Amino acid sequence: MSMPHERLMRLVHGLAERSGLAQMVAFYLNGLQAEHKLSRGGRLLFRVRHSHWYAVAVGLLAVLSAGTSLYPFGPVIVGATVFAPGRWRGVILGATLGAAIGATTFVVVVQNLGVGLVDDWFPGIRTHAIWTESAYWIEHYGELALGLIAALPVPQMPALIASALGEMHPAAVFIALLCGKGVKYTVYVLGVLLLLKAMRHVAEWREPPPA
């Protein structure tokens, strides 16, 4: 290890120790260890994060978020990854499928019930600037634009409504969303994993013995 890197690690680790971050990371890592070493509450959490239903639960939350816009899904997928980093593949899969299913269902509902539903559920949305921009891109670039918007950290609902009112086929909507959401949620999850790895490296760093 080079001297500049060693000095930097010593500084960062010292800050982590003084701020309590190192202790928090140690507590977090302790909760990820073997089930028999945990307290009763810890064992319950262990079973939850290792359950076969964990990815399904993430997917259901994604369905509700994408299909209703009741809450942003970004914090949910970040929290799900932090809680069970070893299940990151299932988190991505569940979130992607759930978001695509929920958003496509919303598009189908709007196509069948009409624009009145949009004005009732989202009053004034068609007067916003983001609606104009979304409608322009959907009109000119169709599924490609929808997939791109789905991959970006921007509001999705105007693009979904524009796709519904533009009579985009539900299968095309689903595929575009599957691709876009898959890219976005993969970036989210891998970013969280890299951050967790960096925090663990800092918290567990020890002063090298003198030469």
Secondary structure by P-SEA (a helix, b strand, c coil): ccaaaaaaaaaaaaaaaaaaaaaaaaaaaaaacccccccaaaaaaaaaaaccaaaaaaaaaaaaaaacccccaaaaaaaaaaacccaaaaaaaaaaaaaaaaaaaaaaaaaaacaaaaaaacccccccaaaaaaaaaaaacaaaaaaaaaacccccaaaaaaaaaacccaaaaaaaaaaaaaaaaaaaaaaaaaaaaaaaaaaaccccccc
